[in-house]
């Protein structure tokens, strides 16, 4: 199964917006401008919000959950292993 490692439109957009916020924040810290620094912080938070909204819209990484067939096979395997293993009550009864 191939993993995206964050290479999705939602991740790229969120990171780019946050990166611009960090860059402008750095400039506004050198040029003493508290309003500019505050605006840059808002821009950084906007990157997180935009990335989250895009992910919710389906532009992010896909869910890594099990499919119905995988879940059914996992439950069968679990039931077989439990049936093959004696329980603690059975072990106590034989003692």
Secondary structure, 3 states (H helix, E strand, C coil): CCCCCCCCHHHHHHHHHHHHHHHHHHHHHHCCCHHHHHHHHHHHHHHHHHHHHHHHHHHCCCCCCCCHHHHHHHHHHHHHHHHHCCCHHHHHHCC
